[in-house]
Amino acid sequence: YPNPFNPTTNIVYQIKEKGFVSLQVFDIIGREVSQLVKETKEPGVYSVSFDASNLPSGVYIYSLRVNDFVQNQKMTLLK
């Protein structure tokens, strides 16, 4: 949140069991534009800030992976 955002947004996620967490942001054609998290985490609620000030306006997708779980979510950058 917020969505749309300019130029930063917070991505909040919860994990229920300890696991390896990967949080990446991709542009609409699938190029990785940011790697926000890549580490083992304990259960809990986490928030990470995404700063897109160096990116053009458009739709981006974050991909959250925790062990075998994958969640993708669209977010819109409006400058």
C-alpha positions as CSV (number, residue, x, y, z in Angstrom):
1,Y,0.0,0.0,0.0
2,P,-0.7,2.6,-1.3
3,N,-1.6,1.4,-4.8
4,P,-1.1,3.3,-7.0
5,F,2.0,4.7,-5.5
6,N,4.6,7.4,-6.1
7,P,7.5,6.8,-5.7
8,T,7.6,4.4,-2.6
9,T,5.2,1.8,-1.3
10,N,5.3,-0.7,1.6
11,I,4.8,-4.4,0.9
12,V,3.5,-6.2,4.0
13,Y,3.5,-10.0,4.3
14,Q,3.1,-12.7,6.9
15,I,4.8,-16.1,7.1
16,K,3.4,-18.8,9.3
17,E,6.5,-21.0,9.6
18,K,10.2,-20.5,9.3
19,G,11.4,-20.5,5.7
20,F,13.4,-19.0,2.9
21,V,11.7,-15.8,1.7
22,S,12.3,-14.3,-1.7
23,L,10.6,-11.0,-2.6
24,Q,11.2,-9.7,-6.1
25,V,9.7,-6.9,-8.2
26,F,9.3,-7.3,-12.0
27,D,8.2,-5.0,-14.7
28,I,5.2,-5.9,-16.9
29,I,7.4,-7.9,-19.4
30,G,9.0,-10.0,-16.7
31,R,12.3,-8.3,-16.2
32,E,13.5,-8.2,-12.5
33,V,13.8,-4.6,-11.3
34,S,14.4,-5.2,-7.6
35,Q,15.3,-8.0,-5.2
36,L,13.9,-6.8,-1.8
37,V,14.3,-9.9,0.3
38,K,16.3,-13.1,-0.1
39,E,16.9,-14.7,3.3
40,T,15.5,-17.2,5.8
41,K,12.9,-15.6,8.1
42,E,11.1,-16.6,11.3
43,P,7.3,-16.7,11.5
44,G,5.8,-13.2,11.8
45,V,4.6,-10.1,9.9
46,Y,7.1,-8.1,7.9
47,S,7.0,-4.9,6.0
48,V,9.5,-3.9,3.3
49,S,9.7,-0.6,1.5
50,F,10.0,-0.5,-2.3
51,D,11.5,2.7,-3.8
52,A,10.7,3.1,-7.5
53,S,12.0,6.6,-7.9
54,N,14.5,5.4,-10.6
55,L,11.7,3.5,-12.6
56,P,9.2,4.8,-15.1
57,S,5.5,4.9,-14.5
58,G,3.8,1.6,-15.2
59,V,2.5,-1.7,-13.8
60,Y,4.9,-3.8,-11.7
61,I,4.4,-7.2,-10.1
62,Y,5.9,-8.3,-6.9
63,S,6.5,-12.0,-6.4
64,L,6.6,-13.4,-2.8
65,R,8.0,-16.9,-2.4
66,V,8.1,-18.7,0.9
67,N,9.2,-22.3,0.7
68,D,6.5,-23.8,-1.8
69,F,4.1,-20.8,-1.5
70,V,4.1,-18.2,-4.2
71,Q,2.0,-15.0,-4.3
72,N,2.1,-12.4,-7.1
73,Q,0.5,-9.0,-6.8
74,K,0.2,-6.1,-9.3
75,M,1.1,-2.5,-8.2
76,T,0.9,0.7,-10.3
77,L,3.6,3.4,-10.2
78,L,2.1,6.8,-11.2
79,K,4.6,9.7,-11.4
